[in-house]
Each structure stands twice: as C-alpha cells, then as structure tokens.
Amino acid sequence: MASSLITIAGRPSSAIGSPPRNLHLLLPSPGIGHLIPFVELAKRLVHQNLTATIITFSDLSSHVQQSLLSSLPVGISSVSLPLIPLDDLPANAHVVTRLSHMIARSIPFLRLILQNLQKFNTRIVAYITDLFGGDTLSVATELSIPRYVFFTSNFFYFSFFHNLPHLYSESGGVHHTLSLPGCVRLHARDFSRSAIDKESEEFAWMIRHAKQIDRADGIMVNSFEAVEGDAAKFLKERGKGKPPIFPVGPLTSKVELESKVDCRYMQWLDRQPDRSVLFISLGSGGTLSMEQTREMASGLEMSRQRFLWIVRAPAGSDASANYFSAQGGGRSELLDFLPPGFVERTKDTGMIVHSWAQQEKILAHEAIGGFLSHCGWNSTLESMVNGVPMIAWPLYSEQPMNAVLLVEGLKVALRPTPQVEKLVNRDEIAEAVRRLMEGDEGKEARKRMQEVKQAATAAVGVEGASYMALTSIVNIWKASGL
C-alpha cells in the first residue's frame, strides 16, 4: 500500500494509504457493538460507488474488532486514533462516562485527521458519527464538512434519547410510565439504565449527547418502518428546523469473522432437527451472577429442550482463568460455577461454548428455533432477519426498552419474570423455554417473526424503503458535487 499522507499526532497512519479525492469518514464510538453496524453502513456506501474510512479507537481493540477491520472490502479503509489515557477516571466509572471522555479527548486528533485530508486535496463528502459522538460534530462544522449521525439503535430508543432533556427538565422527570408518540408505553423500570440516576455523571453525559444530536444535517436510524412505522412517521414529521431522519436498517453483519474458536458447535447443529434448538447468548459484555448462572443451567435442564449456550464466567468469579477443558464430541468439563453433573446430564440435548461464537451464522442455521438474548439491538436485528423468536433477557443500557418493544409491541418475544432481587428462578426459566419452543405462544411469536423477516428483507432490498432512504442521502451527497 502506498505510504500515508495522513499523520496522527506526528505519526504516519499505515491504514489509509494515499487518500482518495472524495471520502466519507465514519466515527463509531468505542465497542464492537457500535463498530459492526458502521462497517455494514460503509459497505452499503461502497455498493453505491462511494469510498469510506472508519476511524476507530485503539484503546478498546479486540481480536473480534481486529478481524472485522482486516476483512474490510476494497473501498473501505480504517485508521486508529492514538491511545487516550483515562487513568484519572475512577476505576468503577460507568461505561458511558468512560467512552464519552474518550471521544471528547480524541477531538484534537480527529481534527488533525480531517485537516490533513483536506490539506492533501481530499474532499470529505460527509462526516458520520453515532449518538455518543455529538461533541465531534463541532469539528466538522469548523471545517465546513456535512455532518450526519448514524443512530445504531431503533426509533423507540431514539425517541426516548431525543426527548431526554425535556423529560428531565424542571418538571423533575418521569417517575412511572411514559408514552412517546408512536411507541409502546414504557414503565420507569425499563428506562435506559444510564438515564435513571439523575445525579450521576453518566446521566449528565446522556443529556449532553441528546442536546447535540439536532446539530447534524441528517440522522440515519438502524431500523425499518415495517416494525416501527408509527414512531418513524412521527419523528420524520417533527417540524421545521430539525434534521431529516432516514430509516436505513436493518444493517446486520454477514461476515464470518476469522476466529480461533472451535466451530464444532456448527457440526453439532447440523445433527439437530429443524427449529429444535434454543440459542442462548447475552452479548459481548453480558455476564450473570453465580446464582443466576446456576439457575439458568437448572432451568435449561428442566425444560428438556435442546440448547446451545454461549457461557461466560459469572460476574465476580475467578473461574475465567481456567474455564473449560475441551473433550471429544463437543463436550466440556465444567468448573464450579455450573451445577455438578450438568454437562454430563445434558450431553445428548445441549452444547456449551466458551465465551464467543459466530452468532450471525448460528442464528441462520435451520436447527435454531429460539433465541434467549440480552436484546442488544444488533442481536435483535440478527434474530429478525433470520425469523427467530426470542426470550428477552435484558441486562443494561437500552436493552430493557428493546425488550418492551419486542414483547409488548411486536409480540415476537417472551419475557420471564424475576422473582426475588431480580433473580429469575429455574422454574420460570424452564417454563419460558417450553412456552417458546413448543407452546402456542411460541408458535404465534414464530409466525410474527417470520413476517418481520420478510419485511426486513424487503426493506433493504432494491427499491425497499430503507434502501431508498439511504439512496436519497447518497443522492444529496452526489448533488453537492461528488
């Protein structure tokens, strides 16, 4: 690759090479959950004969992120911002606080990237960031670059996020229920976790980010009108002076990332009957307590249903240092955080995978009949595009809101009820699994999810609503002189 014309803090970046004359810059906030939809957006831009560069944060690089970036197709490049020290923050600082500080402290380096590109006669057609990157929009404004926000979640959460400053103004906020236009009613217990404690630093950051979003020239949302038509319609018609909103989803990963993870689970799935396996995965950051992990295991065993479980060491345990000892035939010897004898007793119906697996590939397998998920939006969209009904198990962030949308709005998911101190006991888990996999509720949820699948496919297909929305943005850029 040609030597770079861009420097970051005085150091050359080898990722970009000689920059093209016209370029779209994308800055997702730290974390694989934000990076994946940005990569998919970049691919859609390349499909329309555009070029893109993704700016990443070196601080939170992972094997999965590195594999994803190394697999980028022609037309997409990446560059990493320098390490941003955060050692002055408390060790227990909330993730929203940490990533917000990281992005704010990266602004001088971001400005340098943009200035150097312009210096070498590159026209930056658009600068695109996400909901946590509002502070960086000022850099684009300063350099006369069109500014866009790619909201990687849904219209339900966008409506909540956008209204946050108003909801928690002098009136003191919402304490019981909230009815946003076009959205299912929301109880306070299901509010986004970072928007609950009004005295916290993460809440102050959320208010700041919400106030910034209308500074964009346009907002793309990773959802589609077939599942959120009323909310999308209201937000698109919210009045003059507001940036236009474009539903462009579902944008989901279709890449089989390189990984050293044993893929015997796919061979195991090949031997199972169609729609007979419950897939359990709580996302890249999802862990359960020791007690809840054991209740989950016991509930799965009691359900007598087939399952494929992506297990992580319980929160606060030291088991992750010596997690599993692989055995033949896909079996594993467990440590002390699972019930004694669990793996042996369930060897004919279940399989346990350590830490990570190719989720999008698993959900596309014909053997998968249900998905117990943390309801992260990426995972939710992957379940939708494959027509897999869900058991909602939200953990943090906006996941409880997503669960409400899935259970009460779309009716494509079931949600077990916690009993004492937010613990879902084994009986409730077993009952929810049986209801989804073989009950009438599960059959209805599967039928509706199949309809969602068809709508999702149509939305991003040629002349689909989401495809046309993204095309309209591209046409705006082309009309501006691309």
Secondary structure by P-SEA (a helix, b strand, c coil): ccccccccccccccccccccccbbbbbbcccaaaaaaaaaaaaaaaaacbbbbbbbbcccccaaaaaaaaaccccbbbbbccccccccccccccaaaaaaaaaaaaaaaaaaaaaaaaaacccccbbbbccccccaaaaaaaaccbbbbbccccaaaaaaaaacccccccccccccccccccccccccccccccccccccaaaaaaaaaaaacccccbbbbcccccccaaaaaaaaaccccccccccccccccccccccccccaaaaaaaacccccbbbbbccccccccaaaaaaaaaaaaaacccccccccccccccccccccccccccbbbbcccccccccccccccccccccccaaaaaaaccccccccccccaaaaaaaaaacccccccccccaaaaaaaaaacccccbbbbbbcccccccaaaaaaaaaaacccaaaaaaaaaaaaaaaaaaaaaccccaaaaaaaaaaaaaaaacc
